[in-house]
Amino acid sequence: MRILSLLLLATVPLLAQTDNWILLRGIYPGQDTHVHTLDGRLLTGGFISTTDDNIVIRQRMGDETFTKSQIRKVSVRKLSKRGRNSLVGAGIGALAMGGLAAAVTKGDGTVTAAAALAYGIIGAGIGALFAGYDTLYRAPRK
C-alpha cells in the first residue's frame, strides 16, 4: 500500500506539467471564455473555435485569434456553480450578522433571527453573482 501511495504522489507533479490544451476542444460555441495573455491582458468573449496552435474568441470588436504561445491561461464560465456560491454566501451572511446581532442585542432571539435571515438572503444574492470559472488550460512554467 505504501508503494502505491508513493507512486501516486510521484506522478502528481508529472500530471500537473502535462499540456492540457486538448481540453479546449470541449468548450461549446458561444460559451463565456477568459483568455489571460502572457503580457497581463484579460480578454473575455464567446468561444468560437480552437486548433492545435490557437484559440478564437468573439469580442465586441470582432473575432480575435490568440496563439498558444501568447496565452498564460484559458478559463470558461460554469453556470452550475451559482447554486453552490449562493449557499456559501447565504451561510456567511447569516452566520456573520446573526452572530453580530446576538452579541449586540445580548441574546434577543427575534432580532438575531431577523438579522441572520436578512443577511443570509443578501449573501445568497451576492454569491449568485459569482458564477465561477474553471481553468482549462494553463501554460507550463518555464
Secondary structure, 3 states (H helix, E strand, C coil): CHHHHHHHHHHHHHHHHCCCHHHHHHCCCCCEEEEEECCCCEEEEEEEEECCCEEEEEECCEEEEEEHHHEEEEEEECCCHHHHHHHHHHHHHHHHHHHHHHHHCCCCHHHHHHHHHHHHHHHHHHHHHCCCEEEEEECCCC
